[in-house]
Amino acid sequence: MAKTPRTLRLSFPQWQGGDITGYRLGAMVLNQLLPAPGHMMSEAVAVPLAPAGRTGLLASDEENLTSSYGQVHAQLQQAVNIITRADPDRILTIGGDCAVSIAPFAWLASKYPEFGVVWVDAHPDMWAADAQPHANARAASILSGQDATELGTLLPTTVPADKFVWVGTRAEVVPQLVDLDRVWSNRVRVDEVETSPRTVVERLRRKGVRQIAVHFDLDVLDADEFHGVAVGEDAGMTWKGIAALLQSLDEEFELVGLTVAEHIPEGLETLREIISSTSLIRPSSDAH
């Protein structure tokens, strides 16, 4: 009888990677929405709230070329520790900003020698540290071992950039990336994948990949298709295209990792702040 894979469901509501508080609320909503079947182990990375009364895009102190470095470092270490203790075969990660994929994908790469990454994202997330302080925009740089900070030293291994396929990437493909040529040569355009997800499958086959992890940033969707993101981009993917891609990848490879990232529930953070300011919610000592 085949062994049942050990699957970890990791809630990782990190917002400090992009200093956008809505990512935490988005992770909480997704955590309630996405299935939690009984065969999964469930764990959560503890992520502190933003300072009271501060929402949206925050300005945070920089250290080691990184905004909110201490918090991002501590949460990355916490995620690595949780995954190591759980010792899973597969990981579903519920984010949170794009940097939540770093720890689970690095763990899976250390477990599977024929491992590859499908980065489904409007942005390549391969910025150089001296050009971009936000860790979420450097998530693929850190995961591929090309970041100039110490964040990568927390990982059990890295994933070479030539084992990545970027899907739907159409913004911020600029000279300030650490590996611009690699991003261009390993990119599958929106029109290509919408026509046939086999384009992505064939790219991965040529790389000799057997196990894969998919990073799904909701901003890869067309701005008219989905609004719950920080930065919507036009000319993006459709829900139908995403569904076909995931189905095709799941059929052709061993899907061992999946991240859903960067959801911001439109209007809900504002609603929370408005309701929380009323005397019904405030401690009695704060009442008028």
C-alpha positions in Angstrom: 0.0 0.0 0.0 1.3 3.4 -1.0 2.3 5.7 1.9 -0.1 8.6 2.4 1.9 11.9 1.9 2.2 14.1 4.9 0.7 17.4 4.0 1.2 20.6 5.9 -1.3 23.5 5.7 0.7 26.5 6.7 -1.0 29.8 7.5 1.5 32.6 7.1 -0.2 36.0 7.3 3.0 38.0 6.8 2.5 41.6 5.7 5.9 43.1 6.6 7.6 41.8 3.4 5.7 44.5 1.5 4.8 46.7 4.5 1.2 46.5 3.4 -1.1 45.7 6.3 -3.9 44.3 4.2 -1.9 41.2 3.4 -2.5 39.9 6.9 -6.2 40.3 6.6 -6.2 38.7 3.2 -4.4 35.7 4.7 -7.0 35.4 7.4 -9.8 35.4 4.9 -8.1 32.8 2.7 -7.4 30.7 5.8 -11.1 30.5 6.5 -12.0 30.0 2.8 -9.6 27.4 1.7 -10.3 23.7 2.6 -8.7 22.2 5.6 -9.3 18.4 5.2 -8.6 16.1 8.1 -5.5 14.5 6.6 -3.6 17.8 6.7 -1.4 19.0 9.5 -2.2 22.7 10.3 0.3 25.2 11.6 0.6 28.9 11.7 3.4 31.4 11.7 2.8 34.0 14.4 2.7 37.5 12.8 2.1 40.6 14.9 -0.5 43.2 14.0 0.4 46.5 12.6 0.6 49.4 15.1 -2.9 50.5 16.1 -4.5 52.9 13.7 -2.0 52.3 10.9 -3.2 50.6 7.8 -2.3 50.4 4.1 1.3 50.9 2.9 3.5 51.7 5.9 6.9 53.3 6.0 9.2 51.1 8.1 12.9 51.3 9.1 15.4 49.6 6.9 18.2 47.3 8.1 20.4 45.1 6.0 19.0 46.6 2.8 15.5 45.4 3.9 12.4 47.1 5.2 11.1 45.6 8.4 14.2 43.3 8.3 14.0 42.1 11.9 10.4 40.9 11.6 10.9 39.4 8.2 14.0 37.5 9.4 12.3 36.3 12.5 9.2 35.1 10.7 11.3 33.3 8.0 13.2 31.5 10.7 10.0 30.6 12.5 8.5 29.2 9.2 11.7 27.1 8.6 11.5 25.7 12.2 7.8 24.9 11.9 8.3 23.1 8.6 11.4 21.2 9.8 9.4 19.9 12.9 6.4 18.9 10.8 8.6 17.1 8.2 5.9 17.2 5.5 6.0 15.8 2.0 3.7 18.5 0.6 3.0 22.1 1.8 0.0 24.4 1.1 1.0 27.9 2.2 -1.7 30.6 2.8 -0.2 34.1 2.6 0.5 36.8 3.2 3.0 38.6 1.0 5.0 36.8 -1.7 8.0 36.2 0.7 5.9 33.5 2.4 6.9 31.1 -0.4 10.6 31.2 0.4 10.7 28.8 3.4 8.3 26.1 2.1 9.8 26.0 -1.4 13.4 25.8 0.0 12.3 22.9 2.3 10.8 21.1 -0.6 13.8 21.7 -2.8 16.0 20.1 -0.1 13.7 17.0 -0.1 13.3 16.5 -3.9 16.4 16.6 -6.1 14.2 17.0 -9.3 12.3 20.0 -8.0 11.2 23.0 -9.9 9.2 26.2 -9.2 6.3 27.7 -11.2 6.1 31.4 -10.3 2.7 32.6 -11.4 2.9 36.3 -10.8 2.5 39.6 -12.6 6.0 40.5 -11.2 9.2 38.4 -11.3 10.1 39.2 -7.6 13.7 39.1 -8.6 14.8 42.6 -7.6 18.3 43.3 -6.3 18.5 44.2 -2.7 20.2 47.5 -3.3 17.3 48.5 -5.6 14.3 47.2 -3.7 14.0 47.2 0.1 10.8 45.1 0.2 11.4 41.3 0.7 8.2 40.4 -1.2 9.6 41.9 -4.4 12.8 39.9 -3.8 11.2 36.6 -2.9 12.5 34.7 -5.9 15.9 36.4 -5.6 16.2 35.1 -2.0 14.8 31.6 -2.9 17.3 31.3 -5.8 20.3 32.3 -3.6 20.9 35.6 -5.3 20.0 38.1 -2.6 22.7 40.3 -1.1 21.3 40.0 2.5 21.5 37.2 5.1 17.9 36.0 4.7 19.0 33.2 2.4 21.3 31.8 5.1 18.3 30.7 7.1 17.2 28.2 4.3 18.1 24.5 4.1 18.9 25.0 0.4 18.1 27.3 -2.6 16.5 26.7 -6.0 18.6 27.6 -9.0 16.9 30.3 -11.2 17.1 27.9 -14.2 14.6 25.6 -12.3 12.0 28.4 -12.3 9.4 29.1 -14.9 7.7 32.6 -14.6 4.1 32.6 -15.8 2.1 35.7 -16.6 4.9 38.0 -15.6 4.5 41.3 -17.4 5.5 44.1 -15.0 8.8 45.2 -13.4 10.9 43.2 -15.8 13.6 45.8 -15.5 17.5 46.1 -15.4 17.4 46.2 -11.6 16.6 42.5 -11.4 19.4 40.3 -10.3 19.0 37.8 -13.2 17.1 39.7 -15.9 18.2 37.4 -18.8 17.1 34.3 -16.9 13.7 35.8 -16.2 13.2 36.6 -19.9 14.4 33.2 -21.1 12.2 31.3 -18.6 9.0 33.4 -18.9 5.7 32.2 -20.4 3.5 35.1 -21.5 -0.1 35.4 -20.6 -1.3 34.8 -24.2 0.8 31.6 -24.4 -0.5 30.0 -21.2 -4.1 31.1 -21.8 -3.9 29.4 -25.2 -2.5 26.2 -23.8 -0.9 25.4 -20.4 1.1 22.8 -22.2 3.6 25.6 -22.9 4.5 25.6 -19.2 4.5 21.8 -19.0 7.0 21.6 -21.9 9.3 24.2 -20.3 9.4 22.2 -17.1 9.9 18.9 -18.9 13.0 20.3 -20.6 14.4 21.2 -17.2 14.1 17.6 -16.0 11.6 18.5 -13.2 9.4 15.9 -11.6 8.2 17.6 -8.4 6.9 21.2 -8.5 5.7 24.0 -6.3 3.4 26.7 -7.6 3.5 30.2 -6.3 0.2 31.9 -7.2 0.2 35.6 -6.6 -3.4 36.8 -7.2 -2.1 39.9 -9.0 -1.3 37.7 -12.0 -5.0 37.9 -12.7 -6.2 40.6 -15.0 -7.2 43.8 -13.2 -10.7 43.5 -14.6 -11.0 39.9 -13.5 -10.0 40.4 -9.8 -9.7 43.5 -7.7 -8.5 42.2 -4.3 -4.7 42.9 -4.7 -2.4 45.8 -3.9 -1.4 46.5 -7.5 -3.6 45.3 -10.3 -2.1 44.9 -13.7 -3.9 44.9 -17.0 -3.6 42.2 -19.7 -3.4 39.4 -17.1 -4.7 35.9 -16.7 -8.3 34.7 -16.4 -9.7 32.5 -13.7 -10.3 29.9 -16.4 -6.7 30.1 -17.4 -5.5 29.7 -13.9 -7.7 26.6 -13.3 -6.5 25.0 -16.6 -2.9 25.7 -15.7 -3.2 24.2 -12.2 -5.1 21.1 -13.5 -2.5 20.5 -16.2 0.5 20.8 -13.8 -1.2 18.6 -11.2 -1.7 15.9 -13.9 1.8 16.1 -15.4 3.9 16.5 -12.3 3.9 15.7 -8.6 2.5 18.9 -7.1 4.2 19.1 -3.7 3.8 22.8 -3.0 1.3 25.5 -3.5 1.2 29.1 -2.2 -1.7 31.5 -2.5 -0.4 35.0 -1.9 -1.1 38.8 -1.7 -4.8 38.9 -1.4 -6.2 42.1 0.0 -9.9 42.0 0.7 -11.2 45.1 -0.9 -12.7 47.5 1.7 -12.6 45.1 4.6 -9.6 46.6 6.3 -11.3 50.0 6.3 -14.5 48.4 7.6 -12.5 46.8 10.5 -10.9 50.1 11.4 -14.3 52.0 11.4 -16.1 49.4 13.5 -13.1 49.0 15.9 -13.1 52.7 16.7 -16.6 52.6 18.2 -17.2 52.5 21.9 -18.7 49.0 21.6 -15.3 47.7 20.6 -12.9 50.0 22.5 -11.9 49.1 26.1 -14.2 51.0 28.5 -11.3 53.2 29.7 -11.1 54.6 26.1 -14.9 55.4 25.9 -15.9 59.0 25.8 
